[in-house]
Amino acid sequence: MKHYIVSILFLIFCFSCQDKQTEVDVCIYGGTASGVIAAYSVEKMGKSALLIEPSDHLGGMTTGGLGYTDIGNKYAITGLSRLFYRKIGQHYKKFEQWSFPPSVAQKVLDEYIDSSEFPVLKNHRLISAVKSGKRIRYVRLQRIGEEGTPEFITIRAKQFIDCSYEGDLMAAAGISYTVGREDNSIYNETLNGVQLLDKHQFPDSIDPYKEKGNPPSGLCWGISDHPLASKGTGDSSVQAYNYRLCLTNDQQLRRPFEKPETYNPDQYELLLRMLEKKEYKLEEILSINRDMPDKKYDINNNGPFSTDLIGMNHSYIEGSPEERKKIAYEHELYIKGLLYFLANEEKVPPKLRKEASEWGWAKDEFTANDNFPPQLYIREGRRLKGEYVMTQHNCQGNEIVEDGIALAAYGMDSHNCRRIVVNGMVKNEGDVQYHGFPPYPISYRSLFPRYNECQNLLVPVCLSASHIAYGSIRMEPVFMMLGQVAGMAASIAAETGCAIQKVSSKELREKLREDPYLDGSKPDILVDDTDIDKIKYSDNWFKRFGDHYKNSFMFSWAAPNDCFFSFFPVIRESGNYSVYYYCTPMSPEEMSSCISFEITANRNIYTATVNPTEKAGDWALLGSYWLDKDSETQLKLVGERSVGPFFADALLLIPDY
């Protein structure tokens, strides 16, 4: 409530003045989750912030349907971003929760706003950004009043942050950027540019013409006449957008799919031709992320023909507000039509049609928008050409930056960019799925423009990266981490008056390590199997890689009496700590049913057990203990009291004081 009162007073002040101007330390454009965290961080750093959002939706994709969080490796997620997922966990009475329905995400993100005093301007669109020398001096916004009368406001600030998915503030300020895919030769990459691969791909021999075998009849809807270029060739194509849907098959929560107002079954002809080739299950057409609470599921694109509207978004980024609205609406109609088609069209095989008809909109989600997500999934917009460009080499660990301020951990992931004809067959082009590398640092220099272009702008969402590297970085938890870094850096620059490029990345890292939540609370203590000075173990262990925490984990098949693995956390301040053990997810035959521990704390020995099968991929609480900084703390896995093969991955201590 405090936030809304402050916002109202702010608006009264702004709009009571004839020139409608105001001034803050840091102005943030884009009410994405990154933008909210950036504004929150600025306030926690003791500076004034203003958050501007051109729509009436806050939280971007985090609250807009993307509830099955793309993480890659949880170790990489730190600071206020990690706290967000722990707050989601509190809602479900768990330590952390990485999947959730939109309404829960909105509730948690609103807590960041409601606990702060920074004003939020919704429905305010950027008109221009005015620079003097190498600094942005002010931005001009437009709001359409209740009677349709344009209202204008000027915001002056010492520092600016562009947290939009499109990169609109960056573009308005005349900063160098790129759109589309670079040629592989630009950064000596192999996965950029044109890529005709087998993931989310049509099977061979799908005819592309309206009349099968008759090219003069024209191409089926959705197919471009754009020729296939050589592999790795750069172009202006943008990977496909869609909406991340919140659907349910619970009959009490479900609202049936309805025919959209402009329904055109011809748009789904290629789907029918695909279904002629083999029998498809619904989950081969829609990615149904079932590992979610409340019987409400995040639905994403899957397969050759799904919710991605391939090739129909290329004019979105540089389009006018009206053009963008039209393109977003076309995506909405296409997806609504697809779901209705699957559930009702008689040409759809009965088994698949019945399966689809059992699903529907979660009727208690997105209630202000007819149960449909308000946020188009803009997987990629403009990308800054900054002081440093993140590339495939960073993702794969061949080039490691020294000014890292956050970690990325997801694979290099690009959705398809075009649907074309290749050798008389319809094919999708542009999808790349390259996984299997550990977390890697993101350069602070990739968040700001070149020094000679602008010295008071940060771009944590449309950051400086090649197309394929951006496909790895572009995850919501990472955007929140970068939003926090941007808020902290902008606050320091606003305080000192220095160029944003002169803020020390080392100072930022130290602050993030010592005060990750910017509230003075004590940081967690993590001990990983890679911390060789803080572990000891018997001879029957070996290192493994896979679905682990951080970079690796230790594994042992044997359970003799002398089998053990010990962690030795360093306690710098005495106090009560909750102790958690990470349960690495593994195959059933490799998963222990019981792991027993001895915990040496304050010269006392305690015992605890955990069943990893119940906590796979999550932290298991071993209890709360008083840990003394002047005596050794040890957590020891005891083989003789455990059952089955063992793993040792990571230990986490959370201060309770």
N, C-alpha and C positions, 0 to 999 in steps of 0.2 A: 504493500500500500504506500509506503514511504516513497518508492520509486515513482509511482504514478502521480503522487502529489507534487513531487519535485518537477516531473515532466510537465505537468499542467502549469505550474508557476513559470517554468522556463518558457513555455509557449506564450503565456500571457505577456511576459516581458518582451519576447521577440516580436510578437505581432501587434503589440500596442505602440511600437515605435514605427514611425512612418517609413524609415528605410529598412526596417526589419533585419537588423544586424546583431550579431553576437560574436563573442570571442572566447576561445578555450585554449588550453595548452595543446591538446591533441584531438584532432578530428578524425573519426573513423568512418569510412564509407563502406557499407555492406554489412547488413545484420545477420550474416552467417554465424555459425558457431564460433568460427575464428574471430569474427568481429566482436561478438559478445565477450569472449575471453580477452581480447585485446583491450576493450574499454574497461573491463573489470580490473585488468592488470595495471592500466594507467592510474586508476583511482587508488589501488593498493600501493602504488609507488608514490602517492601523495600529490598527484597532478589532476587537473580537471580534464574530463573527457566528454565527448559528445558522439553518440552513435547514430548514424543515418542509414535508413533502409528504404529503398524505393518502393517496396511493396508493403503489405500489412502483415507479413509473415517474418518471424524472427527464428533464427536457428538453422536456416538453410536446409541442407539434406539431413543433418543430424536429427532434426525434428520434422523433416519433410518426407519420411518414409524409409530412409536408409537405417533400419533398425538392426540389421545383421551386420555388425561392424567389421569392416575389412581391416584386420590388424597386421597379419604377417607374423609378428613376434611381439608378445605383450611387454617384453623387457624394454622395447624401444619407447613405450609410451610413459611420459613422465609429467610432473608438474600439475597444473590445473586441468589438463586433459585427463590424466590418470584419475584425478579427484572426481571428475565428472562421472566416470564409470564406477567409481566406488560409491558415489551418491546414488547412482542407479541401483547398485547392489544393496544399499541400505533400504531402498524401497521394497526390495524382494527379500530382505533379511538375510543377505549374503554379503561376503566380503567385497566382491566385484561382480558386475554383470555387464556383459559386452553385447547382449542382444536384448531388444526391448521394443514395445510398440511406441508409436510417435507421441501419444499423449503423455507417457511417462517421461520421455526425453524432454518434452516441452515443459513439464512441471519442474524438472531438475534445472534446466537452463534458466527458467524464469527465476529460480532461487538466486542465481548469480546476479540477476538484474535487480530483483526486489531487495536484496541485501546491500545494494549499492545506491549511490545518489547521482550517477551519471544520467543525463537526460537521453531519451530515445526519440528520434523523429522518424515515424513511419510515413509511408506514402509520400516521400520527398525524393524527387528525381534530380540527379546532377545535370545542370545545364552547362556549366563551364568551370574551369579552374584557371585562375589568373596567377601568373608567375612574375616575379621581379628578380632579375638576375637568375640565379640558380635555385631560387626557393619559391615554393607555392605560397602566395600571400593569403588568398581566400578562394573559396568555392561558392558558386551560386546555385541555389536549389529552387525547384519549382514544386509547388503542391497545388493540386486542384481542390478548391473549396467545395463545400456542400452544394452550392448553386452552380458549380462548374466554372467559377471565376478563378483564373490563375493567381496564385499567391507566390511571392518570391521572398527568399531569405538569403542573406550573405553570411557565411561562417568564416571568420578569421581564426587562424591557429598558428602555433609555432611549428608543429609537426603534423603530418598527415599519414594515415594508413589506409591503403586500399585493400579491403577484405572481401570485395565482391568476387563472384565466380567469373565475371566477364572481364575484369580489369578496366572498368570504365573511368575511374579517377586517373589511373596511370595514362590512359589514352588522352583524356581531356587535358592533361598537363603536358602533352607533347613528348612523352617519354618513348624511347625506342622499344618496340615489341615485335613479336612475330605471331602469326596464326597459321596453323596447319602443321605439316610434317617437313622436317629438314631432309635434304638429301643425305644419304649415309656418308658421303665424302666430306660434309661440312665439319663434323666432329670425329671422323674416322670411326663411325659406329657400324653395326651390322643389322640392327633391328629397327631402324628408322625408315621413313619413306614407304613406298609401295611394298606391301607384303601379301602374297597370295598363299595362305597356309591352310591347315586342315581343321582348325578349331572353329566352332560355330559356322560350319561350312555345309553347303548343299551337297548332297550326293551327286555323283556324275549322272549325266543324261536327263537332267530336269530341263525341259524345253522352255526357253524364255519368251516365246512369242504368243500373242493373244490366241491365234490359231496355230496349234502345234504344227511345226514344220513349215510354217508359212511366214517368212520374214516380212513381206510387204504388209502383213496384218498389223504390224507394230509390236512393240515390246509390252509385256505385262506391266501392270502398275508397280512402281517402285524400282524398276530397273533403269539404270542410266545407260546412255549410248556412249559414255566416256570409254575410250579404249584402254586396255591394260598397258600400263607403262612398265619399263624395266624394273626389276626388283631393286629396292632401295632408292628409287627416284623420289625427290621431294616434290610436294605440291601443296595447295591450300586446303586440302580436304581436312575435315574435322571429324574425330571419332563420334559415333552415334550417341544421341541423347535418348533418354526415356524418362519415365516416372517410376520411382520405387513405390510399389503398391502395398497397401496393408489389407490383406484378404484373410478370410476365415472359412473353415468348413464346419464350424459349430453352428448348428441350426438356430440356436437362440440368439447368436450374435450376428448372423449372416443376413445381408440384404442382397437379393438376387441381382444379377447383371441385367441391365435394361438396355434396350436398343437406343443408341445415341441419336440425336436429332438429325444428323446427316449421315446415315449409315449407308455404306457402299460395299456390298459383299465382294465386288470385283477386286477390291484391295487385297483380298486374302486368297486369290487364285493360286499363287505360288505355294501357299500352305497346303491347299488341296492336292496339288501335284506332288508335293513332298509326302503327303499321307498315302498317296497311291503306291509309293515305292516300298513302304514297310509300315508295320503297326507301331504307332507312337503312344507312349504314355504321356499324361499331362506334364509330368516333371521333366520330360525330354523337350518340352516346348516352353514351359515356364520354370524358372529356377525358384523352387519353393523352399525357403530356408526354414526348416522345421524346428531347429534348435532354438526356439523362442518361447517366452512365457505367455500366459493369458490366452492361449489358443488363437493368437493373431500373428500372421506370418508376413515377413518381408518377401515380396515377389520381385524377381529381377529377370533380365533377359537370359535365354538359354537356347542354344541350337541355331540352326540356319534362319529360321523365321520366328520371331518372338516379339518382345515389347520394344526392342530398339527400332527406331524409325530411321533406317540406314540411308544416309545421303540427303536427308531432308532438312538438315540443320546448317548447311554450309554458309548461308547468308545471315544466320542469327547474330553472330558476334558483332559484325559491323552494321547491323540493321538498326533502323529507327525503333523507338519504343513501340510504335504501332506494328512494325514488321515482326518484332520479337514476340509480341502478344499473339499475333496471327500464327506464327510458327509453333509457339507453345500450345495453342489451342488445337492445331492440327495434330500434334503429338497426343493430346488428350483424347481427341475423337478417334484416332487410330487405335489407341489402346482399349478404349471402351468398346469400340467395334470389334476388336479381336476377341475380347472376352465373351461378348455377346455371340459372336460367330461360333466360337468353340462350344458354347453351352446350348445353342439353339439351332444352328444351321443343319438342315437335314443331310447335306452332303458330307458332313463330318461323320466319321464312323461312329456307330451307336455307342460302343464301349467308351470311346474318348469323350463323346458328347455327354454321356451320363456322368462321367468323372468330373468334367468341367462344370456341369450344372450343380454339383454339390458344393461348389465354392461361391463366395460372394463378397461384397464389400463389408468390412468390419463397421457396423453401423454406429458404433460409439467412437470412431476415429474420424478426424477431420470433419467434425460436425458443422463447422462454419463454411465448408466447401463441398457440400453434398457427398461427403465421405471419400473425396478424391484428393490426392496430395496437392498442395498449393505450390510446391517447388519443382520446377523442371530440373532434371538431373543433367546439369551442364558439366559433363565430365572433363571438358577442356575448353578454355576460352582463349583470350590473348595470353601470351607468355612474355614476361619481361625479358629484355636483353640487358642484363645487369653487369655488374663488375665481374661476376663469375657465373658461368653457365654449367649447371649440373648435367652430366651426360651418362650414357650407358657405362662408361668407365668407372664412374663413382659407384653406380649400383653394384657392379660386379667386383668392387674392391681393388680394381687396378689403379685407381687414382683416389687417394684419401686426403681430404682437406684438413688443414690444421686449425681452421676457425669454425669448426662444427658447433652448432648451437641446439641441435635436435637430431634425432635419428629417424630415418625412414626404414621400413622393414618389409614392405609388400613387394611382390614380384613386379616385373615390368609388364604392364597390362594396358593394351589398347584394344578398344572395341572396333568393329568394322567401320570403315569410312565410306565405302561405295558398294553398290550391288550392280554388277556388270555382266556382259556376255563374254565368255571365254571358250573358244572352240565350239561355238554353237550351244553352249550350256550356260545356265545362270550360276554365277559364283559371287560370293561375298569377298571383299578385299579390304585388308587393313587390320584384321584381328591378330594380336600378338599376345601370347601367354608364356612368359619366361620367368620361372621361379627357381628357388634353390640356393639363394645367396643370403648371407647373414645381414643384420642391420648395419647401416652405414651412415656416416655423419652428413648433414646438410650444411653447406657453407653459409655463414652469415652474409657474405658478399652476394649471395644469390637473392637476397631479400631487398636490395636497394639498387637504384639506377646508377649508371656511371657518374662519377664525381662531377664531370663537366656538364651533365644534363640536369641534375636536381639533387639537392643536398638536404631535403627535409621530407622525403617520402619513403615509406616502406611498403612492400608488396608481398605479404606472406602467403597469399592464395595463388595468384597468377605469377608465381616466382620465376626466376630465371633458370630455365631448364629446357633441354631438348624435348621433343615430343615423346620419345620413348622413356626418358628418365622421368618426365612429368607423370607418365603412366604409373610409375612406382610410388612417387611422392604424394600423389593426389588423394590421400585418404583423410577422412574427417578427423580422426585422432591427431594426425600429423598437422593438419591445418590449425587445430586448436593449440598445439604446442607452438607452432610458428606465430600464431596470434599473440600468445603470451610473450614470446621473445620480442615481437614487434612493439607491444605495449610497453615492455620494460625499456627497450632501447630508445623509443620515442620519448619516454619520460626523462631518461638521462640526458638526451639531447636538448629537450625543452628546458631542463634545469641549467645546463652548462652553456647552452647557446651554440654548441659545436655542430658541425655537419654530422648527419646520421652515419656517414661512412667512418667517422672518427671514434664512434663508440666502441669500446674494447669488447671483443668477443670473449676474451678471457674473463672480464668482469661479469659479463652476462652468464657464463657457465658457472662461475663461482656462486653467484646469486641463486641460480637455479638449483645448484647442489645443496646449498646451505639453507635456503628458504623457498622450497619448491612451490608452496601454496601462497607465498607472499603475505603470510599472516603471522610470521614469527614462530610457527609451530616447528617442532623438531623433525628433521628428515628421517625417512625409513633407513634401516640398515639392511643391506642386501649382501649375501655371500653366495657366490656362484661357483660351480665346479671349476671354472677357469681361474679362480683366485687361489693360485697355487700356494701362497703364503698363509692361507687361512683354512686349508683342508689337509686331512691325513686319511689314508685308507690302506686296507690290506692288499695282498698281491692279486686277488682274483677279480679285479675290476678292469674294465677297458672303456675307452672313450667312444661315444657314438654321436652321430649327427642325425637330425631329423626334426620332428615336431617337438622342439625343446624350448626352454627359456634361455635367452641370450644366444650363445653360439654352439653349445654342445651339452651333453650330459654324460654321466658315468653309469655303466651298467654291469651287473654281475649275475650270471646264471646260478652260481653256487650259493649254498647256505650252510657252510660249515661253522663250527663254533667260533672260529677265529675270524670270520668275515665281518668287517666293520667299515664304516665311512663316517668321518667326523668333520663337522664344520666348527670353526673357531671365530665367531664374530668379535670385532673390536668394539667394546662399549666405552664411549667417551664421556657419558654422563649417566650416573646411577639413576635407576627408576624402574617402573613397571612397564614391561613390554609384552605385547601379544606376539606369539611365535607361530609362523606359518611355514609349511613345507610345500614346495611345488610338486604336484603330481603329474609327471610327464605322460601324455597320452600315448599308449602303445597298443599293439595287437593283444587280443585276449590271452594268448598263450605266453606272452611276455609280461603280463601285468600281475603283480603280486596281489594277493588277497588280504595281506596283513603285513605292515611294516612296523616294527617296534623301535622305540627310541629311548635313550637315556639322555636327560637334559641336566647338565651341571650348571647350577645357577646359584650364585652367592654362597658357594661352598656346600650346597645341598644337591642331592641327586634325585631327580623326579623321573617318572616313566610316562610314556604316552604311546598310543598306537593309532594307526590310521589305515583305513581300507581305501587304497588308491583307485579302485574301480568305481567308487562313488564320487570321486573328485577329479577324474581324469581331465587334464587341461586346466586345472584350477588350483587355487591355494587351499590347503587343509590346515585348519587351526589346531595346534598342538597344546594350546593353553596359554595362560598369562602368568608371567614370572617376574620377580624382582631380580634385576641384573645389576651387579656391582661393578663399577669401572675399575676397582682395585683388585678384583679376583677374576680368574679365568672362567669364561663362559664357553660351554661345549655342547653341541647337539650331536649325539652319536647314534647312527643306525646300527642296531645289534642283530647280526645274522641269526644267532641261535634262538632268538625269540620271534623271528619273522617267518613268513610262509611264502615260498615261491621265489622267482627271480626278483632282483632289486634294481632300483635306479636311484641316483643321487644327482639332483639338478640344481636346485637353488633353495636358500633359506632366507626368510624375510622377517625382520623384527620391526614392529610398529610401536612407537612410543605411546603409552597410555596416559602420560602425565602432561 
